[in-house]
Amino acid sequence: FNAQLLRYMARVDGRDKLVRAAAYGSDFLLWLLAQNGKDKFKLLIHQINKVKSGCGVARKMFRIGAPLKDVDAIANLKESGPEGMLRVVLHTCNGIYYTVDTVELLTIFDILPYNTAKVKEFRYRFWTVKTFILFVLTLLRLRRALAALSKARRDSQRAGDSKAAIDKHAWEVGRAQAQLVSVITDIPIALFQISDFGRSRIGAGGAGFAGLIGSLVNAREIWLQTGAGK
């Protein structure tokens, strides 16, 4: 377990998902406390807001230089056709999102003179486009994984082979399903950040709960990637 934990914590994205869970969990907890009267929990609300603020800055620090990964992904893209174009747009939007995220960080530090709220809404527009493209790509990934699993099962029945191939494809189906859950939880966050509909219908509590669930799902996936459960 200790070796597994060290491998997990060595990954920037692993630590980021835990901090993300704390940030969105703070939003959800603040919403819960507000339902029971803010005056009763003034000190606790103040402390949670501090945690939320600190998590936000920490995540921005983690993401400095992140656009380089998207540039590299585009440069080494293997897919072609419509799916390839979708991936180019996805990585372009993601790279712009992270670039503006650094601008927002410098604004928070008063190094740049911009309005933090406007910068945040601007970057989330790119994140929203990325989210919906990723939703489509994840559905395609899941469809391919299910088809491969079905084929492996048929081949196994005919040839009497071992279950190794089936287990491999079943693993991929599980990863695709987890990614789909994660992307679905991002949709209410996107709507909350960029639209009046989202702010009024979903609210900070709904976005916080969705973000908490999505963060925990992603953290579990990274944990599995580092060797747990294999």
C-alpha positions as CSV (number, residue, x, y, z in Angstrom):
1,F,0.0,0.0,0.0
2,N,2.8,2.4,0.9
3,A,4.5,1.9,-2.5
4,Q,1.1,2.4,-4.2
5,L,0.5,5.6,-2.3
6,L,3.9,7.0,-3.2
7,R,3.4,6.3,-6.9
8,Y,0.0,8.0,-6.7
9,M,1.3,11.1,-4.8
10,A,4.2,11.4,-7.2
11,R,1.8,12.2,-10.0
12,V,0.8,15.9,-10.3
13,D,-2.6,14.9,-11.6
14,G,-3.1,12.6,-8.7
15,R,-2.5,15.3,-6.2
16,D,-4.6,17.7,-8.3
17,K,-7.7,15.5,-8.1
18,L,-7.5,15.4,-4.3
19,V,-7.2,19.2,-4.1
20,R,-10.0,19.5,-6.7
21,A,-12.2,17.2,-4.5
22,A,-11.5,19.5,-1.5
23,A,-12.3,22.6,-3.5
24,Y,-15.6,21.4,-4.9
25,G,-16.4,19.7,-1.6
26,S,-16.0,23.1,0.0
27,D,-18.6,24.5,-2.4
28,F,-21.0,21.8,-1.6
29,L,-20.4,22.1,2.2
30,L,-20.9,25.9,2.1
31,W,-24.2,25.3,0.3
32,L,-25.3,22.8,3.0
33,L,-24.4,25.2,5.8
34,A,-26.3,28.0,4.1
35,Q,-29.5,25.9,4.1
36,N,-29.3,25.9,7.9
37,G,-28.6,29.6,8.5
38,K,-25.3,31.3,7.9
39,D,-25.2,33.0,11.3
40,K,-24.9,29.7,13.1
41,F,-21.7,28.7,11.2
42,K,-19.9,32.0,10.6
43,L,-16.5,30.8,11.8
44,L,-16.8,27.4,10.0
45,I,-17.9,29.1,6.8
46,H,-15.0,31.5,7.0
47,Q,-12.6,28.6,7.4
48,I,-14.1,26.6,4.5
49,N,-13.8,29.7,2.3
50,K,-10.2,29.9,3.2
51,V,-9.7,26.2,2.2
52,K,-11.6,26.8,-1.1
53,S,-9.4,29.8,-1.9
54,G,-6.2,28.0,-1.0
55,C,-7.2,25.0,-3.1
56,G,-8.0,27.2,-6.1
57,V,-4.5,28.8,-6.0
58,A,-2.8,25.5,-5.4
59,R,-4.5,24.0,-8.5
60,K,-3.5,26.9,-10.6
61,M,0.1,26.5,-9.5
62,F,-0.1,22.8,-10.5
63,R,-1.2,23.8,-14.0
64,I,1.5,26.2,-14.9
65,G,3.0,24.9,-18.1
66,A,0.1,22.5,-18.7
67,P,-0.6,23.9,-22.2
68,L,2.6,22.3,-23.4
69,K,1.0,18.9,-22.9
70,D,-1.8,19.9,-25.3
71,V,0.7,21.2,-27.9
72,D,2.5,17.9,-27.6
73,A,-0.7,15.9,-28.0
74,I,-1.6,17.8,-31.2
75,A,1.9,17.3,-32.6
76,N,1.7,13.6,-32.0
77,L,-1.9,13.1,-32.9
78,K,-2.6,9.7,-34.5
79,E,-6.3,9.9,-35.2
80,S,-7.5,11.3,-38.5
81,G,-10.8,12.4,-40.0
82,P,-13.6,13.8,-37.8
83,E,-12.3,12.3,-34.6
84,G,-8.9,13.7,-35.3
85,M,-10.4,17.2,-35.8
86,L,-12.3,16.9,-32.6
87,R,-9.2,16.1,-30.7
88,V,-7.4,19.1,-32.2
89,V,-10.2,21.4,-31.1
90,L,-10.3,19.7,-27.7
91,H,-6.6,20.2,-27.1
92,T,-6.6,23.7,-28.5
93,C,-9.4,24.7,-26.1
94,N,-7.7,22.9,-23.2
95,G,-4.5,24.7,-23.9
96,I,-6.2,28.1,-24.1
97,Y,-8.0,27.3,-20.9
98,Y,-4.8,26.6,-19.0
99,T,-3.1,29.6,-20.5
100,V,-5.9,31.9,-19.3
101,D,-5.8,30.1,-16.0
102,T,-2.3,31.3,-15.5
103,V,-3.4,34.8,-16.4
104,E,-6.0,34.5,-13.7
105,L,-3.4,33.4,-11.2
106,L,-1.3,36.4,-12.0
107,T,-4.4,38.6,-11.6
108,I,-5.1,37.1,-8.2
109,F,-1.5,38.0,-7.2
110,D,-2.1,41.6,-8.5
111,I,0.6,41.2,-11.1
112,L,-1.9,41.7,-13.9
113,P,-4.6,44.3,-13.8
114,Y,-7.6,42.3,-15.0
115,N,-10.9,41.5,-13.5
116,T,-10.6,38.0,-11.9
117,A,-14.3,37.1,-12.3
118,K,-14.3,38.1,-16.0
119,V,-11.1,36.2,-16.7
120,K,-12.6,33.1,-15.0
121,E,-15.8,33.2,-17.0
122,F,-13.7,33.7,-20.2
123,R,-11.6,30.6,-19.6
124,Y,-14.6,28.5,-18.7
125,R,-16.0,29.1,-22.1
126,F,-13.1,27.1,-23.6
127,W,-13.4,24.5,-20.9
128,T,-17.1,24.1,-21.7
129,V,-16.3,23.4,-25.4
130,K,-13.6,20.9,-24.4
131,T,-16.1,19.2,-22.0
132,F,-18.7,18.6,-24.7
133,I,-16.2,17.4,-27.2
134,L,-14.7,15.0,-24.6
135,F,-18.2,13.7,-24.0
136,V,-18.6,12.8,-27.6
137,L,-15.1,11.2,-27.8
138,T,-15.8,9.3,-24.6
139,L,-19.0,7.8,-26.1
140,L,-17.0,6.7,-29.1
141,R,-14.3,5.2,-26.8
142,L,-17.0,3.3,-24.9
143,R,-18.7,2.0,-28.0
144,R,-15.3,0.7,-29.3
145,A,-14.5,-0.9,-26.0
146,L,-17.9,-2.6,-25.8
147,A,-17.5,-3.9,-29.4
148,A,-14.1,-5.3,-28.6
149,L,-15.3,-7.0,-25.5
150,S,-18.2,-8.6,-27.3
151,K,-15.8,-9.8,-30.0
152,A,-13.4,-11.2,-27.4
153,R,-16.2,-13.1,-25.8
154,R,-17.3,-14.6,-29.1
155,D,-13.8,-15.6,-30.0
156,S,-13.3,-17.2,-26.6
157,Q,-16.4,-19.3,-26.9
158,R,-15.3,-20.5,-30.4
159,A,-11.7,-21.2,-29.6
160,G,-11.9,-22.0,-25.9
161,D,-9.1,-19.5,-25.2
162,S,-8.3,-18.2,-21.7
163,K,-10.1,-15.2,-20.2
164,A,-7.1,-12.9,-20.5
165,A,-8.3,-11.1,-23.6
166,I,-11.8,-10.8,-22.1
167,D,-10.4,-9.3,-18.9
168,K,-8.3,-6.9,-20.8
169,H,-11.3,-5.5,-22.8
170,A,-13.5,-5.6,-19.7
171,W,-10.9,-3.4,-18.0
172,E,-11.0,-0.9,-20.9
173,V,-14.8,-0.8,-20.7
174,G,-14.6,0.0,-17.1
175,R,-12.2,2.8,-17.7
176,A,-14.4,4.3,-20.5
177,Q,-17.4,4.1,-18.2
178,A,-15.5,5.9,-15.5
179,Q,-14.4,8.6,-17.9
180,L,-18.0,9.0,-19.0
181,V,-19.2,9.5,-15.5
182,S,-16.4,12.1,-14.9
183,V,-17.3,14.0,-18.1
184,I,-21.0,14.0,-17.2
185,T,-20.2,15.6,-13.8
186,D,-18.3,18.3,-15.6
187,I,-21.4,19.4,-17.6
188,P,-23.3,21.0,-14.6
189,I,-20.1,22.8,-13.6
190,A,-19.7,24.2,-17.1
191,L,-23.3,25.4,-17.2
192,F,-23.0,26.9,-13.7
193,Q,-19.9,28.9,-14.7
194,I,-21.0,30.3,-18.1
195,S,-24.8,30.7,-18.0
196,D,-27.5,32.3,-15.9
197,F,-29.5,29.1,-16.3
198,G,-26.8,27.1,-14.6
199,R,-26.3,29.7,-11.8
200,S,-30.0,29.7,-11.0
201,R,-31.0,26.1,-11.6
202,I,-27.8,24.2,-10.7
203,G,-26.3,26.6,-8.2
204,A,-23.0,26.4,-6.4
205,G,-24.2,23.5,-4.4
206,G,-25.1,21.4,-7.4
207,A,-21.9,22.3,-9.2
208,G,-19.9,21.6,-6.0
209,F,-21.5,18.1,-5.6
210,A,-20.9,17.3,-9.2
211,G,-17.3,18.4,-9.0
212,L,-16.7,16.4,-5.8
213,I,-18.1,13.2,-7.4
214,G,-16.1,13.7,-10.6
215,S,-12.9,14.4,-8.7
216,L,-13.2,11.2,-6.6
217,V,-13.9,9.2,-9.8
218,N,-10.8,10.6,-11.4
219,A,-8.7,10.1,-8.3
220,R,-9.8,6.4,-8.2
221,E,-8.9,6.0,-11.9
222,I,-5.4,7.4,-11.3
223,W,-5.1,5.1,-8.3
224,L,-5.9,2.1,-10.5
225,Q,-3.5,3.3,-13.2
226,T,-0.7,3.3,-10.7
227,G,-1.3,-0.4,-10.0
228,A,-4.2,-0.8,-7.5
229,G,-6.7,-3.4,-8.4
230,K,-4.7,-4.9,-11.2
